[in-house]
Amino acid sequence: MPQFDLTDAHKEIGKQLHKIRIVAGKIRIVAGKSLNQAAIGAGIAPRTLSKIEDGESNFRKLTLEKLLKAYNTDLSHLLRDFILPPPAAKQCSARKI
């Protein structure tokens, strides 16, 4: 499991969102959808989603919440393949992130 780099968290989250969107065969509403379909489902602009998935854009918590809802997933699933460094893990659990 790779360690989650908090300095580039937006890039790692973007990669994971991209994986969830394109991986077919998962029982997810968004799996296999085009970028346009996924963006519309989340209520954001397709260009915004493209930038997020490519790691070119930081995003607000509200945008991430919209995407997680549209993707029928949660943050724990999104980050399941990563190990959070100990201080960050404590912060996340304390804030229930």
Summary of the structure (lengths in Angstrom):
residues: 97
radius of gyration: 13.1
end to end distance: 20.0
largest distance: 37.0
contacts: 248
relative contact order: 0.20
helix: 59%
strand: 2%
